[in-house]
């Protein structure tokens, strides 16, 4: 078995773990800082909306001996706006100019044909009205709202309302960061971006639901035992799915990274950037939020419940009593009922144990000869 696979098995059995839930204030602080930066970028920089949302004209030329830089300068002189010029596989050019009216579009097409020394009929001009982009945006917002409501209702029924709230906050966290990154880097927002944003919600929710499902099973009849608090059980569930979450995210990120860095960056296929950036940032943010935000939030909300407060009090009292009697916590845990021993591995360490920490051998448990 590989080293990563061995570590994953040990995490699943509870032999090792990292105290994600115990250090939740640190993760909250990091998330708040990232979110504030994203919102600041959105407010100061704003989004670079594509032609589909602002309206304009897209002129396609036949094969020319004009370079993209020369075409850009010519189109800017004629229109008074900064165009986006891309070279097509056929050798022609795609010139995109935003914020121009229909009459201005016809004038731009005529003057471009004159400057490029081609017939006006050889140029194809597609005029895009801003109302079309507004319709797409409105439908996207409607779809997003319906999706959020359905997610909350489903999680509240399948799990509980605290998990639904935590998942909703994690989704809003992922969307805010992704949109903020778009504002900071200045990538154009197109319908492909909207599709990417709606797609990442499913990825983000997947990891969260996997952890919540394990937590629901692990916390069944939790008040009938005094070995673990709710936060500790939540941390154990999170650790047991950690390697799977990381593997799933890495496998999903690899092809998206290829689109973004190789397709859009190295090969210059700029049209791939709009959807690939939203997917890349959204997938990474979704994995982060499912581990560092959603589960710790559930633990925070659940620990406010009177039953969980009483359970925590009993657990801490039992540990204090064991410590006063000179019994190690591991021995005290192993002295539980037979049912508890069947449910948990006998060599399990406390939920907050650090990865790689060795478990100390228990005393007086050797065989007599």
KOLLO-382261 format. One record per atom (N, C-alpha, C): x negated, y negated, z negated; residue in one letter. Coordinates in steps of 0.05 Angstrom, whole numbers, plus 5000, padded with zeros to 4 digits. Layout:
XYZa;...
END
This chain:
498350245000x;500050005000x;498249755000x;499049555016x;497449305017x;497649154990x;495748974987x;495648814963x;498248654958x;499248534981x;501648374979x;504048554972x;504148794985x;506248984979x;506249074950x;503849124940x;503549214912x;504448994893x;503748744899x;504548524883x;507648494884x;508848534908x;511648514910x;513148724893x;512048974893x;513249184877x;513049114847x;510749004839x;510448934810x;512248704803x;512648514821x;514448294816x;517348404813x;518048594831x;520748704830x;521248854804x;519249004794x;519549164770x;519348984745x;518648734748x;518348554725x;515748584710x;513748724722x;511248754708x;509648494707x;509948334728x;508648074728x;510747874738x;510147614735x;512047414743x;510947134739x;512246944751x;511446664748x;513846514736x;513346344717x;515646214703x;516645974719x;518146034741x;519245824757x;521345664741x;523145804727x;525245674713x;524245514689x;522245624675x;521145484652x;519745214660x;518745204684x;517344954693x;519144794712x;521744814708x;523644694727x;523344384728x;522644264705x;522443964705x;520243874724x;518144034727x;516043964746x;517143974775x;518644184781x;519744214808x;521744004814x;523343934794x;525343714797x;523943454804x;521743404790x;520243154794x;519043144822x;517943374832x;516843384859x;519043344879x;521343464876x;523543444894x;524643154895x;524843034872x;525842754871x;523842564886x;521242614882x;519242444895x;519442474926x;519642724935x;519842774964x;522442654975x;524642684960x;527242574970x;527142274971x;525942144951x;525741854951x;524141754975x;521941894980x;520241835004x;521841855030x;523442075032x;525042115056x;527141895059x;528441825037x;530541615039x;529341345045x;526941295033x;525541035039x;524841025069x;523841245079x;523141245108x;525541205125x;527841315117x;530341285132x;531341005131x;531040875108x;532040595105x;530140395119x;527540435117x;525640245129x;525240295158x;524740545166x;524140605193x;526540655210x;528540785199x;530940845214x;530541075233x;532641175244x;532441405262x;532241305291x;530541445306x;530141375335x;532241535351x;534641415354x;536841555366x;536341585396x;537041815407x;536641875435x;538641735453x;538241765479x;539941635498x;542841725496x;543241975487x;545942085484x;547641925464x;546241805445x;547641655424x;547741355429x;545741245444x;545640965449x;546640885477x;546741075495x;547541015522x;545140935538x;545340965565x;543140885582x;543141035608x;540841055621x;540641185647x;538241375647x;538441595661x;536241785665x;535841805695x;533541715705x;532941715733x;530941945739x;531642115758x;529942335766x;528942275794x;526242295798x;525042235824x;524042485837x;523742475864x;522342705877x;519342695871x;517842865884x;514942875879x;513742615888x;512142485870x;510842235875x;507842245870x;506542045881x;503642025876x;503141825853x;505241755839x;505141565817x;504741715791x;502941625774x;502441755748x;504641675728x;504941825707x;506941765687x;506441495674x;503941425670x;503341165657x;504140935675x;503540955701x;504340745720x;507440725722x;508740955722x;511640955723x;512840825698x;511540885675x;512540765650x;512340455650x;510040355660x;509640065661x;511639935681x;512040065703x;513939965723x;516739955712x;517640175699x;520340195689x;520739985666x;518739945650x;518939755628x;519139465639x;517639405661x;517839145673x;520539085684x;521739295697x;524339255710x;526639235690x;526539415669x;528839435651x;528539255626x;526139195618x;525739045593x;525939215569x;526139475573x;526239665550x;523939865553x;523239985531x;521040185531x;522140455540x;521340555564x;522440805574x;520941045564x;522141275568x;520841535562x;520541665590x;517941715597x;517441835623x;516142115619x;517242305633x;516242585631x;515842695659x;513642845663x;513142965689x;514543235690x;515943275713x;517343525717x;515643735731x;516443985730x;514944195742x;514744165773x;516744045785x;516744005814x;514843785823x;513643635803x;511943415810x;513343145809x;516043155805x;517542905802x;517342795774x;518742585769x;518742455742x;521542425732x;521742445706x;524342395692x;523942135675x;525341925683x;525141665670x;527641605654x;527341595628x;529641545610x;529541265598x;531641115602x;531740835592x;534340805576x;534140735551x;536440705533x;537440425532x;539840385521x;541040125516x;541439955541x;542240075563x;542839925587x;545639985596x;546939785609x;549639815618x;549739945646x;552140005655x;552440135681x;551339965704x;551939705704x;550939525725x;547939495724x;546839495699x;543939485697x;542639735707x;544039955702x;542940225711x;542740235741x;544740135755x;544640135785x;542339955795x;541939725781x;539839545789x;537039675785x;536839805762x;534239945756x;533640155776x;535640305784x;535240525804x;534240405831x;535540185839x;534740055865x;531939955864x;531239815842x;528539695840x;526339915837x;527040135823x;525040355821x;524540475848x;526640515864x;526340625891x;524540445908x;524940185905x;523339995921x;520340005912x;519840015886x;517140015876x;515740275882x;517240505882x;516040765887x;515940825916x;517040645933x;517040685962x;518540945970x;520840985959x;522541215966x;525341105971x;526941265985x;529741185991x;531341205965x;533241015963x;534941005939x;536441275935x;537241395957x;538741645955x;537041875945x;534341845946x;532642055937x;532342055906x;533241845894x;533141825864x;535941905853x;535842065832x;538342145819x;538541995793x;540741855790x;541141695765x;543541805750x;543141895726x;545341995708x;545841785687x;548141665687x;548841455668x;550341575645x;549341525621x;550441635596x;551641415580x;554241435573x;555541235556x;555241305527x;555041105510x;554641155481x;557041285468x;559441275480x;561741395468x;561541695467x;560041815486x;559642105486x;558042195462x;555842035456x;554242095433x;555742065407x;557541865406x;559141815382x;561042055378x;562042165399x;563842405396x;562242635385x;559842675395x;558142905385x;557542865356x;556842615348x;556142555320x;558542605302x;560842505311x;563242545294x;563942835291x;563742995313x;564343275311x;562243425293x;559743325295x;557643445278x;558243395248x;558943145242x;559643075214x;562043235204x;564043265222x;566443425215x;565643715209x;563943835227x;563044105223x;561444135198x;559743935192x;558143945168x;559843945143x;561943765143x;563743745120x;565244005116x;566344115137x;567844375135x;565944595125x;563544595135x;561544805127x;561044775097x;560544535087x;559944495059x;562344585041x;564744515049x;567144585033x;567344895032x;567045025056x;567345315056x;565145455040x;562745345040x;560545455025x;561145444995x;562045204986x;562745174958x;564945364949x;567045384966x;569345554959x;568445844958x;566845934978x;565946214979x;564246284955x;562246114949x;560446174927x;561946164900x;563845984898x;565345964873x;567046224868x;568046334890x;569546584888x;567746824885x;565746844902x;563947084901x;562147084877x;561346854867x;559546834844x;560846674822x;560246414820x;561646244801x;561045954809x;562545764797x;562445484805x;559645364801x;558245454781x;555545344776x;553645404799x;553845654809x;552145724832x;553045574857x;555645524860x;556545364883x;555445084882x;555344964859x;554344684856x;551344684862x;549844884851x;546944894855x;546344934885x;547845104899x;547345154927x;547944904944x;550044754936x;550844514950x;548644304947x;547544264923x;545444074918x;542944154934x;542344414935x;540044504951x;540344444980x;542744474991x;543244425019x;542944125025x;544043955008x;543843665012x;540843585010x;539443704992x;536543654989x;535043725015x;535743945027x;534344025052x;535043835075x;537543765078x;538343575099x;537043305096x;536943205071x;535842945066x;532842935074x;531443145066x;528543155072x;528043175102x;529643345116x;529343375145x;529843115160x;532042985153x;532742725166x;530642515160x;529642515135x;527542325127x;524942365143x;524242615147x;521842675163x;522142575191x;524542605203x;525142495230x;524642195231x;525542055210x;525241765209x;522241695207x;520741845191x;517941775186x;516241825211x;516742045225x;515042115248x;516041985274x;518541885274x;519541745297x;520441915320x;520842175315x;521842345337x;524642265345x;525242305370x;527842225380x;530042425371x;532242305363x;534542465353x;536442515377x;536742765384x;538442845407x;540543045397x;542343125415x;544243345407x;542743595398x;540343645409x;538743875400x;537943845371x;537443605362x;536843555334x;539243625316x;541543545325x;544043605310x;544443905308x;543944045330x;544244335330x;542244455310x;539744355311x;537744455292x;538444405263x;539544175257x;540344115230x;542544295220x;544444355237x;546644535229x;545644825227x;543644895243x;542545165242x;541045225216x;539545025206x;537945075182x;539545115157x;542145025158x;543745055134x;544245355129x;544545515150x;544845795146x;542445935135x;540045855145x;537545965135x;537145895105x;537745645099x;537345545071x;539245705053x;541645745062x;543645875045x;542946175041x;541746295061x;541146585060x;539446655036x;537146525033x;535346585011x;536746534984x;538246314983x;539546244958x;541546464950x;543146554969x;545146764963x;543847024954x;541547094967x;540147334959x;539247324930x;538147104921x;537347074893x;539747074875x;541946934883x;544346924866x;545647204863x;545547364884x;546647624882x;545147794862x;542447784863x;540847924843x;541347824815x;541647564812x;542147444786x;544847524775x;546847544793x;549547634784x;549447914773x;547948094786x;547748374777x;546148384750x;543948234749x;542248244725x;543548124701x;545347934705x;546547794682x;549247924673x;549948154685x;552448284678x;552148384649x;554248334633x;554248414604x;551748294589x;550948054597x;548547934585x;548947884555x;551347824546x;551747754518x;551648004500x;551548244511x;551448484495x;548648574487x;546648414496x;543848484490x;542548234477x;540248284465x;538748054453x;535848064461x;535248164485x;532548174494x;531747934510x;533647824527x;532947604545x;535047384543x;534147144547x;536046924550x;536846914580x;538846744586x;539746724614x;537546624632x;536146424622x;533946304638x;531846514645x;531246684626x;529146894630x;530147104651x;532747174649x;533847364668x;533847234696x;534546974697x;534546834723x;531746834735x;529746794718x;526946794728x;526147064738x;526947274724x;526247544733x;527547614760x;530047524764x;531447574789x;530047424812x;529147174806x;527747014826x;525047144833x;523647244814x;521047374819x;521347624835x;523547774830x;523948024844x;524547994874x;525547754882x;526047704910x;524047514923x;521947434907x;520047234916x;518547314942x;517447544942x;515847634965x;517547664990x;520047764987x;521847785010x;522547515021x;522947315003x;523647045012x;521346925028x;518846965017x;516446855031x;516046985058x;516347255059x;515947395084x;518047305105x;520547285097x;522647205115x;522146925126x;521346745109x;520846465117x;518446455136x;516246595130x;513946585147x;514546695175x;516046915176x;516747035202x;518546845218x;520346705205x;522046515219x;520546265228x;518546185212x;517045945218x;515045975242x;514046215245x;511946265266x;512946185294x;515246285304x;516046215331x;516845915333x;517945805311x;518745525311x;516145345312x;514145435297x;511545285298x;510345295326x;510645525340x;509745545367x;511045345386x;513745315382x;515245115398x;514244835392x;513944775367x;513244505358x;510444425365x;508444585357x;505644505359x;504444575386x;505244805398x;504144885423x;505844785446x;508444845446x;510144755467x;510444455469x;511044325445x;511344035445x;508743885444x;506843985429x;504343845425x;502243895447x;501444145450x;499244205469x;500244195498x;502544325504x;503444335531x;505044085540x;505743925520x;507043675527x;510043695534x;511343905526x;514143935531x;515643795509x;515843525511x;516943365490x;519843415483x;521343525503x;524143585498x;524543805477x;522343965472x;522544175452x;522344055423x;521243815421x;520743705395x;523243655379x;525443565392x;527743485378x;528943705361x;529043945373x;530244175357x;528244325341x;525744345350x;523644495336x;522844365310x;522644095309x;521943955285x;524043995263x;526543965271x;528744005251x;528744285240x;528244485257x;528144765248x;525744815230x;523444705238x;520944755222x;521144635194x;521944375193x;522144245167x;524444365151x;526644425164x;528944535150x;528444805138x;527044975153x;526445245143x;524545235119x;522545065121x;520645035098x;522044915074x;523744715078x;525144585056x;527144785044x;528444945061x;530345145051x;529145355034x;526745455041x;525345645025x;524545524998x;523545274999x;522845134975x;525145094956x;527445004967x;529744944950x;530945194938x;530945414952x;532045664941x;530445764918x;527845714918x;526145814896x;525945614874x;525445364881x;524745164860x;527144984851x;529344994866x;531544814859x;534044964851x;535045144869x;537645264865x;537845434840x;535945624837x;536045804813x;535545654787x;533445484785x;533145324761x;535545154754x;536945044774x;539344894769x;541545064757x;541945304768x;543945484757x;543245544728x;540745604722x;539945654694x;540545414676x;539945174686x;540444934670x;543444914664x;545144944685x;548044924681x;549045144663x;548045384667x;549045614651x;548245594622x;545845494616x;544945474588x;546645274572x;548245114585x;550044934571x;552545074561x;553045314572x;555445464564x;555145554534x;557245524518x;557045604490x;556145894485x;557046074502x;556246354500x;553246384504x;552146244525x;549246264530x;547646124509x;548745914497x;547345784475x;547145974451x;549346114446x;549346304423x;547446534429x;547446624454x;545546844461x;542746764458x;542046524466x;539246424464x;538546404434x;540346324418x;539846304389x;539246574377x;540846774385x;540447054375x;537747164384x;537147114410x;534547224421x;532247094406x;532246834403x;530046704389x;529846784360x;532146824347x;532146904319x;530947184317x;531647364335x;530647634334x;527547634339x;526647474357x;523747454362x;522247344338x;523547144326x;522247024302x;522147234279x;524247384277x;524347594256x;522247804262x;521947884287x;519948084295x;517147984290x;516647724296x;514047604291x;513347594262x;515447524246x;514947504217x;514347784205x;515547994217x;515048264207x;512548394218x;511048244234x;508548344245x;508948534269x;511348504282x;511948674305x;511548514330x;510148614349x;509748474374x;512348464390x;512748234405x;515248214421x;515748454439x;513648564450x;514048794468x;515049034453x;514049074428x;514949294412x;517849254403x;518548994397x;521248934388x;523248984411x;522348914435x;524148964458x;524449254463x;522349414460x;522549694466x;524149844444x;524549704421x;526049834400x;529049794403x;529849684426x;532749644432x;534149914435x;536649904441x;538250154445x;537350304470x;538250554472x;537450714495x;538550604521x;540950474519x;542050354543x;540250134554x;539149974537x;537449754545x;534849874557x;533850094546x;531450214557x;531850324585x;534350414590x;534950524616x;535150294637x;536250064628x;536749844646x;534249704653x;532249684636x;529749534640x;527349714640x;525349664656x;522849824655x;521549794627x;520550014617x;519350014590x;516849844589x;515549804611x;513049644610x;513549364620x;516149274620x;516749004629x;515648804610x;514648584622x;513548364606x;515648144605x;515347944587x;517247724586x;517447594613x;519847474618x;520347354644x;518547134652x;517347004633x;515646774639x;512746854642x;512147114643x;509347194646x;508047094671x;505547034670x;504146924693x;503147144711x;503347104737x;502447314756x;499547384751x;499047644749x;496347734745x;495647784716x;497447704697x;496847734669x;497148024662x;495148134647x;495248414638x;497048444614x;498548654614x;500248714590x;498548844569x;498648744545x;497048864523x;498249124515x;496549324509x;497649584501x;499049564474x;501249714472x;502749714447x;501349894426x;501949834401x;500549974380x;502250204369x;500850424361x;502250644348x;504050804365x;503550804392x;505350954409x;503851184423x;501351244414x;499951474425x;500951734414x;500351944428x;501152214419x;499452304397x;500652434377x;499152544355x;498152824363x;495752874354x;494653144360x;494253304334x;
END
